[in-house]
């Protein structure tokens, strides 16, 4: 269930700022100018006005056609436009200076909500949010909270915990390869959760963990191949476009893989056991609705499996080969996470 959680300033100071990708900045790309309303319906204390009159913008740190994280952010902005009728745009802004200047321009143009698609937007937004009290600044991850800024935290780690249960039961070598695109909480929380899930059903599991120096397919392919050569017979990659390289390594070596963020069963129909889905569409729409309805200030917003924003998708082409006890264990774990019986650590814990 989505909720807001108060975090003490002393705890916040200990959290690491999350950074996801660094790509070149590009001009504004209009997502869906569904209406031209320019009125600012949302105050510091929340809204209460017509949600369709809100102007929403999203800044992403890379290409909106990267096939991964940034593209999902652009698609989520489109979902806000389509489902709520808001005017919405997506802009590529990768550097701290660009993040600030683009956000300032949007705020001056009367945008009510500005998303920063990644925790690296938290500090740049915090430097300027006080100058634009009629605009809400929302970052996907991060630690900064101001009068009109808060982090939207999608608990993707819940799905990777369940995937770990599956991997721990399906492996024959007791070795799992894990690859992430950066050594930041937004990445490492997913592999940490997967390891916890795997060891909850198989205490003999050995997890091989690697961080890419550059997020690209070639490095991911080589890194995953090295893990496979070291005995891994299930691999997981959360590395944006680099994930495709890991999946290719799994296909070439005929072992199981697990997809991250989106459904990769089409890319590896004979190898991808399941995919961990992070539905940014649901999260973005929920955040916009929360602002429109009026939200409590200085809170972290969490949204996850109970809201449908985080889930798993089985590869139907392989599901018939998976023992029923594995499927049952996954289903049971999902229900325990939703009920709170299993508490998967997030990036702040």
Secondary structure, DSSP 4 states (H G I P E B T S, - for coil): --EEE---HHHHTTSPPP-------EEEEEEEE---------BTTB--S-GGG-EEEEEESS-TTSSSHHHHHHHHHHHHHHHH--EEEEEE--SHHHHHHHHHHHHHTT-SEEEEESTTHHHHHHHHGGG-TTSEEEEES-S--BTTEEEEEE-THHHHHHHHHHHHHH-SSSEEEEEESSSSHHHHHHHHHHHHHHHHH-TT-EEEEEE-SS-SHHHHHHHHHHHHHTT-SEEEEE-GGGHHHHHHHHHHHT-EEEEEES--TTTTTTTEEEEEEE-HHHHHHHHHHHHHH---SS-EEEE-GGGTSEEEEE-HHHHTTS-HHHHHHHHHHHHHHHHTSS----TT-
